């Protein structure tokens, strides 16, 4: 799990109401993390926010020590099966 200082938060990550604390919570104990098919530097992470609601987080790697979170929102139905991964 990246530490808070190694995560850059793009403003777009917050447009669906997911907070920085929610994103950090998801990174602590994620259920699913995998590269996005067809993109070498995009990763999907799924877990729960601070209120135990499922969320999806999409990020890319800036370098070996830092990531950029640019999308976060409540989990969409097409990803629900990944909660059981």
C-alpha positions as CSV (number, residue, x, y, z in Angstrom):
1,X,0.0,0.0,0.0
2,X,1.3,3.4,-0.9
3,X,1.6,5.9,2.0
4,X,-0.3,9.1,2.0
5,X,2.7,11.1,0.9
6,X,3.2,8.9,-2.2
7,X,-0.3,9.5,-3.5
8,X,-1.1,12.5,-5.7
9,X,-4.9,13.2,-5.9
10,X,-6.1,14.7,-9.1
11,X,-9.2,16.9,-8.6
12,X,-11.2,14.6,-10.9
13,X,-10.9,11.9,-8.2
14,X,-13.3,13.7,-6.0
15,X,-16.1,14.6,-8.5
16,X,-18.3,11.6,-7.4
17,X,-18.2,12.5,-3.7
18,X,-15.5,10.0,-2.6
19,X,-13.1,11.8,-0.2
20,X,-9.3,11.5,0.3
21,X,-9.9,9.6,3.5
22,X,-12.2,7.1,1.6
23,X,-9.5,6.6,-1.0
24,X,-6.8,6.0,1.6
25,X,-9.1,3.6,3.4
26,X,-9.6,1.6,0.2
27,X,-5.8,1.4,-0.3
28,X,-5.2,0.0,3.2
29,X,-7.1,-3.3,2.7
30,X,-8.1,-3.5,-0.9
31,X,-10.0,-6.6,-2.1
32,X,-9.1,-6.3,-5.7
33,X,-6.3,-4.6,-7.6
34,X,-5.4,-5.2,-11.2
35,X,-4.2,-3.4,-14.3
36,X,-6.9,-2.1,-16.6
37,X,-7.0,-4.2,-19.7
38,X,-5.5,-2.4,-22.7
39,X,-3.7,0.2,-20.7
40,X,-0.1,-0.3,-19.5
41,X,-0.3,2.3,-16.7
42,X,-3.9,2.3,-15.4
43,X,-4.9,0.2,-12.4
44,X,-8.3,-0.5,-10.8
45,X,-8.6,-0.9,-7.1
46,X,-11.8,-2.0,-5.3
47,X,-12.5,-1.9,-1.6
48,X,-14.6,-0.1,1.0
49,X,-14.6,3.5,2.0
50,X,-14.7,4.9,5.6
51,X,-18.4,4.1,5.9
52,X,-18.1,0.5,4.5
53,X,-19.5,1.4,1.1
54,X,-17.8,-0.3,-1.8
55,X,-15.8,2.0,-4.0
56,X,-13.7,1.8,-7.2
57,X,-10.5,3.8,-7.5
58,X,-8.5,4.1,-10.7
59,X,-4.9,5.3,-10.7
60,X,-1.7,5.3,-12.6
61,X,2.0,5.2,-11.5
62,X,4.0,8.3,-11.7
63,X,7.2,6.4,-10.9
64,X,8.2,3.5,-8.7
65,X,7.3,5.3,-5.4
66,X,4.3,7.5,-6.4
67,X,0.9,7.1,-7.9
68,X,-1.8,9.5,-9.2
69,X,-5.4,8.8,-8.3
70,X,-7.6,10.3,-11.0
71,X,-11.0,8.5,-10.5
72,X,-12.9,7.3,-7.5
73,X,-16.6,6.6,-7.1
74,X,-19.2,4.3,-5.6
75,X,-18.7,0.8,-7.1
76,X,-20.6,0.4,-10.3
77,X,-22.7,-2.8,-10.8
78,X,-20.4,-4.2,-13.5
79,X,-17.6,-4.5,-10.9
80,X,-19.6,-6.0,-8.0
81,X,-18.5,-9.5,-8.8
82,X,-14.9,-8.4,-8.1
83,X,-15.8,-7.9,-4.4
84,X,-15.8,-11.7,-4.2
85,X,-12.4,-12.0,-6.0
